[in-house]
Amino acid sequence: MKKIMACLLAVLLTVPFFAGCESKTVINVYNVGDYIDEEVISMFEEEYPGIKVNYETFYTNEEMYIKVKNNSTAYDVVFPSDYMVERMIEENMLNKINYDNIPNFKNIGEQYQKLDYDPQGEYSVPYMWGTMGILYNKDMVDEKDMDSWKAMYDDKYKGDIFMLDSERDMISITLKSLGYSMNSYDDAELEKAKNALIAQKPLVKAYCGDEVKDKMIANEGAMTIAWSGDAFYCMDLNKSLRYSVPKEGSNLWFDNMVIPNTSKHQKEAELFIDFMCRPEIAKKNAEYIGYSTANEEGRKLLADEVKNNELRYPDLSKLDNMEIFTYNSELSEKYSKLWQSVKVK
């Protein structure tokens, strides 16, 4: 009888514990690696104890797209770039956002809203933005060369060039170096870009992911393609590094928060997005990542040398030779085949 009573007591004591666990709503958040101050997640969970955040990371938009498309996980909040937002809208992969549940959306700058990839502003909340350019070591190059993408294809820097293992970015900057649009899907122009990338391969030290930041900080190469936020992060740690947006023009990019139609917890997802749009949270993330926040009230909280830096926060009205990546199915298929051709050569 004592053993039976002990067992019953153990069961009764255990039930509340598991019931408490099961009462939590779990939201699945999928973001680019190292693209949030993870203390923010803990702060969110502390403020909303009934919600648990399952946080995962990806490296490229294409990687993220495949996983969300395959519905392998019911993601609630995802962080895609502009052209991928456009693709996911076109393929009915996103839920419309109820902005009544995101009062802090008022903090997002109007200049970052309703851009071409989401013209009605129904599906996305801008997160970070910036430019793409050349991160270089001033002690290893002729700085005069760094005003042009052509430096990335110059024989004199053989073995000192890092490229990114990212098809859209590498094809696009090559098109730009040749004087074409970054969104070109003209067959003749793409063939020239492919040939230029193949001819460049003997000059390339490595095709990298996030590790390229550590390599540049450690003086392992003279130059790489970099997004502005990564460039500033590296420059803080190596005073020989500089960042240039080439004269031919470049990519103006916007990363966003969206809710896939796989979401089972729309209201909780919107609560998370609203939390991310608080000025103090936007400031915290911008300081951690080093990128430019689309949250104007958050920007005001940043140090003067950051918020007034023209490379970090350029005047969009003056960037007339910059392009936002666009999506169409024909372009995506052509770029994928082109990049595979480059990689196997």
C-alpha positions in Angstrom: 0.0 0.0 0.0 2.9 2.4 0.8 4.4 1.7 -2.6 1.1 2.3 -4.4 0.6 5.6 -2.5 4.1 6.7 -3.2 3.6 6.0 -6.9 0.3 7.9 -6.9 1.9 10.9 -5.2 4.7 10.9 -7.8 2.2 11.0 -10.6 0.2 13.8 -9.0 3.3 15.9 -8.5 4.5 15.3 -12.1 1.2 16.2 -13.8 1.3 20.0 -13.0 4.9 20.1 -14.2 4.1 18.7 -17.6 0.9 20.6 -17.8 2.9 23.8 -17.3 5.2 22.9 -20.2 2.4 22.0 -22.5 0.6 25.2 -21.8 3.4 27.2 -23.5 2.9 28.2 -27.1 6.0 27.4 -29.2 6.8 29.7 -32.1 9.4 28.8 -34.7 11.6 31.7 -35.7 14.0 31.2 -38.7 16.6 33.9 -39.2 20.0 34.4 -40.9 22.9 33.3 -38.7 24.1 35.9 -36.2 21.4 38.3 -37.2 19.8 39.1 -33.8 21.1 39.7 -30.3 19.9 36.4 -28.8 19.4 38.2 -25.5 16.4 39.7 -27.2 14.8 36.3 -27.4 15.3 35.7 -23.7 13.8 39.1 -23.0 10.8 38.3 -25.1 10.2 35.0 -23.3 10.6 36.6 -19.9 8.0 39.2 -20.8 5.7 36.7 -22.3 6.2 33.5 -20.2 3.4 31.7 -22.0 5.5 31.7 -25.3 8.7 29.7 -26.0 10.8 30.7 -29.0 12.4 27.9 -31.0 15.2 29.7 -32.9 16.9 28.4 -36.0 19.3 29.9 -38.5 20.1 29.7 -42.2 22.9 31.2 -44.4 21.2 32.0 -47.8 17.7 33.0 -48.8 17.6 30.0 -51.1 18.3 27.6 -48.3 15.5 29.2 -46.2 13.1 29.1 -49.2 13.6 25.4 -49.8 13.0 24.5 -46.1 9.9 26.7 -45.8 8.6 25.5 -49.1 9.0 21.8 -48.1 7.0 22.6 -45.0 9.5 20.5 -42.9 8.8 22.9 -40.0 5.8 25.1 -39.3 7.7 28.4 -39.2 5.9 31.4 -37.6 8.4 34.2 -38.3 11.0 34.2 -41.1 13.6 36.8 -42.1 13.9 36.9 -46.0 15.5 39.5 -48.2 13.5 41.7 -50.6 13.5 39.6 -53.7 12.7 36.5 -51.7 9.7 38.2 -50.1 8.5 39.0 -53.7 8.9 35.3 -54.6 7.1 34.0 -51.5 4.2 36.4 -52.1 4.0 35.3 -55.7 3.9 31.6 -54.6 1.3 32.3 -51.9 3.7 31.3 -49.2 3.0 34.2 -46.8 0.1 35.3 -44.6 -1.0 38.8 -44.7 0.0 40.6 -41.5 -2.6 42.2 -39.2 -0.9 45.5 -38.4 -3.4 46.2 -35.7 -1.4 43.7 -33.7 1.8 45.5 -34.4 1.4 49.0 -33.0 5.2 49.5 -33.0 5.1 49.4 -36.8 4.8 53.2 -36.5 8.5 53.3 -35.7 9.5 51.9 -39.1 10.6 54.7 -41.5 8.2 55.5 -44.3 11.1 55.3 -46.9 11.4 51.6 -46.1 7.8 50.8 -46.5 5.8 49.6 -49.6 8.8 49.0 -51.8 8.5 47.1 -55.0 8.8 43.7 -53.5 5.7 44.3 -51.3 4.1 47.3 -53.0 0.9 47.2 -50.8 2.8 46.6 -47.6 0.7 43.7 -46.7 3.2 40.9 -46.0 6.4 42.3 -44.6 7.9 44.4 -41.8 11.3 45.9 -42.7 14.1 44.8 -40.3 17.6 45.8 -41.5 18.9 47.4 -44.7 22.1 48.4 -46.3 24.4 48.2 -49.3 26.8 45.7 -50.8 30.3 46.6 -51.6 34.0 45.7 -51.4 35.6 45.1 -48.0 39.3 45.5 -48.5 42.6 45.7 -46.6 44.2 49.1 -47.4 47.7 47.6 -46.7 47.3 44.9 -49.4 45.8 46.8 -52.3 46.0 50.0 -54.3 43.1 51.9 -52.7 42.4 53.7 -56.0 41.3 50.4 -57.5 38.7 49.9 -54.8 36.2 52.3 -56.4 35.3 49.7 -59.0 34.0 46.1 -59.1 36.7 45.5 -61.7 39.3 45.1 -58.8 37.7 41.8 -58.0 38.6 40.5 -61.4 42.2 41.9 -61.6 45.1 39.5 -62.0 47.3 41.4 -59.7 45.2 40.4 -56.7 45.4 36.7 -57.6 45.1 34.5 -54.5 44.0 37.4 -52.3 40.3 37.5 -53.3 37.5 36.0 -51.3 34.1 35.6 -53.0 30.8 34.6 -51.3 29.2 31.3 -52.0 25.9 33.0 -52.9 24.6 32.8 -56.5 22.5 35.9 -56.6 25.1 38.2 -55.1 28.0 37.0 -57.1 26.2 37.0 -60.4 24.7 40.4 -59.7 28.0 42.2 -58.9 29.5 40.6 -62.0 26.7 41.9 -64.2 27.2 45.3 -62.6 31.0 45.2 -63.3 30.1 44.7 -66.9 27.7 47.6 -67.0 24.5 45.7 -66.9 21.6 45.6 -64.5 21.9 43.4 -61.4 18.5 42.0 -62.3 19.3 41.2 -65.9 18.0 37.9 -67.4 19.2 38.7 -70.9 20.9 35.6 -72.2 23.8 37.4 -73.9 24.5 39.4 -70.7 24.3 36.4 -68.5 26.7 34.5 -70.8 29.2 37.3 -70.4 28.8 37.2 -66.6 29.3 33.5 -66.5 32.4 33.7 -68.6 33.8 36.5 -66.3 33.1 34.4 -63.2 34.8 31.3 -64.7 37.8 33.5 -65.8 38.0 34.8 -62.3 38.1 31.4 -60.5 42.0 31.1 -60.6 42.2 34.4 -58.8 39.8 33.4 -56.0 41.3 32.1 -52.8 38.0 30.7 -51.6 34.2 30.9 -51.9 33.0 31.6 -48.3 30.1 31.9 -46.0 30.1 33.8 -42.7 33.7 32.7 -42.0 34.9 35.3 -44.5 34.6 37.9 -41.8 37.1 36.1 -39.6 39.4 35.6 -42.6 39.4 39.4 -43.4 39.9 40.3 -39.8 42.9 38.0 -39.6 44.5 39.5 -42.8 44.1 36.3 -44.8 43.0 38.1 -47.9 43.0 41.5 -49.6 39.3 41.9 -50.4 35.9 40.3 -50.5 32.3 41.1 -51.3 30.6 42.3 -48.2 27.3 43.5 -46.9 27.7 46.9 -45.2 26.9 45.6 -41.7 29.5 42.8 -42.0 32.0 45.3 -43.3 31.6 47.7 -40.3 31.8 44.7 -37.9 35.1 43.7 -39.4 36.4 47.3 -39.5 35.8 47.6 -35.8 38.2 44.7 -35.2 40.8 45.4 -37.9 41.8 49.1 -38.4 43.4 48.3 -41.8 40.0 47.4 -43.3 37.9 49.7 -45.4 34.6 49.6 -47.2 33.7 50.9 -50.6 30.5 51.0 -52.7 31.8 50.9 -56.3 31.1 53.7 -58.7 29.3 51.3 -61.1 26.6 51.0 -58.4 25.5 48.2 -56.3 22.7 46.4 -54.5 20.5 48.2 -52.0 19.0 45.5 -49.9 16.2 45.1 -47.3 15.7 42.2 -44.9 12.2 41.7 -43.5 10.1 39.9 -41.0 7.3 37.8 -42.5 4.8 35.2 -41.4 4.8 32.0 -43.6 1.5 30.3 -44.3 2.9 27.4 -42.3 2.4 29.4 -39.1 0.1 27.9 -36.5 0.4 30.8 -34.2 -0.2 34.0 -36.2 -1.1 36.2 -33.2 2.0 35.1 -31.2 4.1 35.7 -34.4 2.7 39.2 -34.6 3.5 39.7 -31.0 7.1 38.7 -31.6 7.4 41.1 -34.6 5.9 43.9 -32.6 8.4 43.3 -29.8 11.2 43.5 -32.4 9.8 46.8 -33.6 10.2 48.5 -30.2 12.8 51.3 -30.4 15.0 49.9 -27.6 15.0 46.4 -29.1 15.7 47.7 -32.6 18.7 49.7 -31.1 19.9 46.6 -29.3 19.8 44.5 -32.4 21.4 47.2 -34.6 24.3 47.6 -32.1 24.9 43.8 -32.0 24.6 43.2 -35.7 26.2 46.4 -37.0 23.6 46.8 -39.8 21.3 49.7 -40.4 18.0 49.5 -38.7 14.8 50.4 -40.6 13.4 51.5 -37.2 13.7 55.3 -37.2 13.0 55.6 -33.5 15.6 52.9 -32.7 18.1 54.7 -34.9 17.7 57.9 -32.8 18.9 55.9 -29.8 22.2 55.0 -31.4 25.5 56.8 -30.8 26.0 59.9 -33.0 29.0 58.5 -34.8 26.8 55.5 -35.9 23.4 57.1 -36.7 25.1 60.0 -38.6 27.5 57.9 -40.6 26.8 58.3 -44.3 28.1 54.8 -45.1 25.8 53.2 -42.5 22.8 55.4 -43.2 23.2 56.9 -46.7 20.5 59.2 -48.1 18.4 56.9 -50.2 17.3 59.8 -52.5 21.0 60.1 -53.7 21.6 56.4 -54.5 20.4 56.6 -58.1 22.7 53.9 -59.3 21.6 51.3 -56.7 19.3 48.4 -57.4 17.0 46.3 -55.3 17.0 42.7 -56.3 13.8 41.6 -58.0 12.3 38.2 -58.6 10.7 36.3 -61.4 10.8 32.6 -62.0 12.7 32.8 -65.3 15.5 34.9 -63.7 15.7 32.5 -60.7 16.1 29.4 -62.9 18.7 31.1 -65.1 20.8 32.3 -62.2 20.7 28.9 -60.6 21.9 27.1 -63.7 24.6 29.8 -64.4 26.0 29.5 -60.9 26.2 25.7 -61.1 28.1 26.1 -64.4 30.6 28.3 -62.7 31.0 26.0 -59.7 31.7 22.9 -61.7 34.3 24.5 -64.1 
